[in-house]
Amino acid sequence: MKAAFYCGPGVLKVEEVETPRIAEDELLLRVKAAAICGTDLRILKHGHFKIPAGQRRVLGHEIAGEIVEVGKLTQGFRVGMRVTVTPNIGCGMCEYCRDGFNNMCHSYEAFGISIDGAFEQYMKVPSIAVRGRNLFPIPDATSNEEAALTEPLSCCHNALRSVGTAHADTVLVIGAGPIGCMHVILNRIAGAKRIIAADIRRDRLEKIAAFGADLTVDTSATDLVQAVMEDTRGRGVDVIIATVAVADVLTQSLQALATHGRVNFFAGFGKDAMVSVDVNRLHYRGLKVVGTTGATNFDYFKCMTMVAEKRVDLKPLVSRTFALADIGAAFEYAASGRGLKTMILG
């Protein structure tokens, strides 16, 4: 079979290797769809602390596949079943796992990071993922592409729960990439009356408008806070979702919050990143600043249900598809930002 290996910063190689062999408590998937995530792009460029120098790893954690082999000690699964996989596998024993926060486990394993992921023709699902209930059957009406995109959608759902968007809220989404588009979709479903989207790229602002943003702000030419205050008649927004890792933008965004406003810092920063906070504004306006990372299995289940019920249409997010053999070109396209989601199909 073919597999694409990350071999160090900037090095991605497609090689012919043996199909993985599974143990009695494991599964083997034929990968049908795997989307490229911003995390994959960052790992390829900078590496990851869970991938030691000299070690190879198959990236890819936005996954849809078909079971082709079932270990005899594995129950509830059958050959031919289509499944998708939550990437973060908790230890199952710590306080966070016990509370249902598999994404916050300090001893986590993850597909595409510490375990070989989806950029290969066949992917082994180890017993820890089977026991951790990281596999979800794909409903018949849901395509493989939609199922693969349930993973990033579930991360957005986690953020949505943290800010509690409700009826009549005005929401600002900073960053108009595919994640920004998903935030627009979910905040609209949650009842937002008006959604503002901001970015420095006009082409992406045009795309996010098609997903339901009522107003777009080109921050390369317009002051974001001024634009928000003009649109809200000086009140500010109730919710901000910041999907960009730009400290100055996050510092500025707090000035756009209305009293009792909530902001979610969704994007990840480097380890030395610092964001300045106007503590007086935080205190006297009763603001809430939260952060979320990844998603719980609960978020994943909710998003799978929404997609299956056709309350969310993820198909327009897929800009281009590639074969595994062309994954180098796929990564180049994804990194260019010309489209939204880039998909490897098997």
Buried (B, 14 or more C-beta within 10 A) or exposed (E): BBBBBBBBEEEBEBEEBEBBEBEEBBBBBBBBBBBBBBBBBBBBEEBBEBBEEEEBBBBBBBBBBBBBBBBEEBEEBEEEBBBBBBBBBBBBEBEBBEEEBBBBBEEBBBBBBBBBBBBBBBBBBBBBBBEBBBBBBBBEEBBBBBBBBBBBBBBBBBBBBBBEBEEEBBBBBBBBBBBBBBBBBBBBBBEBEBBBBBBBBEEBBEBBBEBBBBBBBBBEEEEBBEBBBEBBEEBBBBBBBBBBBBEEBBBBBBBBBBEEBBBBBBBEBEEEEEBEEEEEBBEEBEBBBBBBBBBBBBBBBBBBEBBBEEEBEBEEBBBBBBEBEBBEEBBEBBBEEBBBBBBBBB
